[in-house]
Amino acid sequence: MGKHLWLFAALAGAVLYPLIEILWRGSTHITMSLAGAVCSTLIWMISHRLRPASLWLRILSSAALITLVELAFGVVCNLWLGLAVWDYSGMPMNLLGQICLPYFFLWVLLATPICLLFAQISDAFRS
């Protein structure tokens, strides 16, 4: 059963990621469910496979992966398809208006409790 907990992570991300967006900026897009599923699955993999590594390495790796997923989804959804889901071009240190440094730090804050939770779940099923 523990091997299939990534599915729980994916489903949780598919629901929570757009919910966080709605709470943060008042709207979301259906593609953010897919982005959330990808992000939480990757964080699950980091938490599970890098368990012996320090918590900070897992958190920073998770935040970096969230940022890369946002870049990929932003390029496809916003730049190629013109969906205008978000635009960070007014934010400092942005790349193509799709990612920015301030949001990387927000992802660090978001990844911290998620990494802690996933480590607890992983430990519980490892026993």
C-alpha positions as CSV (number, residue, x, y, z in Angstrom):
1,M,0.0,0.0,0.0
2,G,2.8,2.4,0.8
3,K,4.1,2.2,-2.7
4,H,0.8,3.6,-4.0
5,L,0.6,6.6,-1.7
6,W,1.9,8.8,-4.6
7,L,-1.7,8.6,-5.9
8,F,-3.0,10.1,-2.6
9,A,-0.3,12.8,-3.1
10,A,-1.4,13.5,-6.7
11,L,-5.1,13.7,-5.7
12,A,-4.4,15.9,-2.8
13,G,-2.4,18.3,-5.0
14,A,-5.1,18.3,-7.7
15,V,-7.6,19.6,-5.1
16,L,-5.4,21.7,-2.8
17,Y,-3.3,23.6,-5.4
18,P,-6.3,25.3,-7.1
19,L,-7.9,25.8,-3.7
20,I,-4.8,27.7,-2.5
21,E,-4.9,29.8,-5.7
22,I,-8.5,30.7,-5.1
23,L,-7.7,31.7,-1.6
24,W,-4.6,33.6,-2.6
25,R,-5.8,35.5,-5.7
26,G,-9.5,34.8,-6.0
27,S,-9.5,32.6,-9.1
28,T,-7.9,29.6,-10.7
29,H,-7.9,27.5,-13.9
30,I,-8.6,23.8,-14.4
31,T,-5.0,23.3,-15.6
32,M,-3.9,24.2,-12.0
33,S,-5.3,20.9,-10.9
34,L,-3.0,19.1,-13.2
35,A,-0.1,21.3,-12.0
36,G,-1.0,20.6,-8.4
37,A,-1.0,16.8,-9.1
38,V,2.4,17.0,-10.7
39,C,3.9,19.1,-8.0
40,S,2.6,17.0,-5.1
41,T,3.6,13.8,-6.8
42,L,7.2,15.2,-7.2
43,I,7.2,16.4,-3.6
44,W,6.1,12.9,-2.6
45,M,9.0,11.4,-4.5
46,I,11.4,13.8,-3.0
47,S,10.1,13.1,0.5
48,H,10.2,9.4,0.0
49,R,13.4,8.9,-1.9
50,L,15.5,11.6,-0.2
51,R,14.3,10.7,3.3
52,P,17.8,10.4,4.7
53,A,18.7,13.8,3.3
54,S,18.2,16.9,5.5
55,L,14.7,18.5,5.7
56,W,16.1,21.7,4.2
57,L,17.4,19.9,1.1
58,R,14.0,18.3,0.6
59,I,12.2,21.6,1.1
60,L,14.4,23.5,-1.2
61,S,14.3,20.7,-3.8
62,S,10.5,20.7,-3.6
63,A,10.3,24.5,-4.0
64,A,12.6,24.4,-7.0
65,L,10.4,21.7,-8.6
66,I,7.2,23.6,-8.0
67,T,8.9,26.6,-9.6
68,L,10.0,24.5,-12.6
69,V,6.5,23.0,-12.9
70,E,5.0,26.6,-12.8
71,L,7.4,27.6,-15.6
72,A,6.5,24.6,-17.7
73,F,2.7,25.2,-17.2
74,G,3.1,28.9,-17.7
75,V,5.0,28.6,-20.9
76,V,2.4,26.1,-22.3
77,C,-0.8,27.6,-20.9
78,N,0.0,31.3,-20.9
79,L,2.5,31.9,-23.6
80,W,1.7,29.2,-26.2
81,L,-2.0,28.7,-25.6
82,G,-2.7,32.3,-24.5
83,L,-4.9,31.2,-21.6
84,A,-3.7,34.1,-19.4
85,V,-3.9,32.0,-16.2
86,W,-1.3,34.3,-14.4
87,D,1.2,37.0,-15.3
88,Y,4.2,37.7,-13.0
89,S,5.7,40.2,-15.4
90,G,5.2,43.0,-12.8
91,M,7.0,41.0,-10.1
92,P,10.7,41.4,-9.3
93,M,13.2,38.9,-10.8
94,N,10.6,37.2,-13.0
95,L,11.4,34.9,-16.0
96,L,9.0,35.4,-18.9
97,G,6.4,36.6,-16.5
98,Q,5.8,33.0,-15.5
99,I,7.9,32.5,-12.4
100,C,9.6,34.9,-10.0
101,L,11.8,34.9,-7.0
102,P,9.2,36.1,-4.4
103,Y,7.0,33.1,-5.3
104,F,9.9,30.7,-5.0
105,F,10.1,31.8,-1.3
106,L,6.3,31.3,-1.0
107,W,6.8,27.8,-2.4
108,V,9.5,27.2,0.3
109,L,6.9,28.1,2.9
110,L,4.3,25.9,1.3
111,A,6.7,23.0,0.8
112,T,7.7,22.9,4.4
113,P,4.5,21.4,6.0
114,I,4.0,19.2,2.9
115,C,7.5,17.7,3.2
116,L,7.0,17.2,7.0
117,L,3.6,15.5,6.4
118,F,4.8,13.3,3.6
119,A,7.8,12.2,5.7
120,Q,5.4,11.2,8.5
121,I,3.2,9.3,6.1
122,S,6.2,7.6,4.5
123,D,7.6,6.6,7.9
124,A,4.2,5.2,9.0
125,F,4.1,2.9,6.0
126,R,7.7,2.0,6.2
127,S,7.2,0.4,9.6
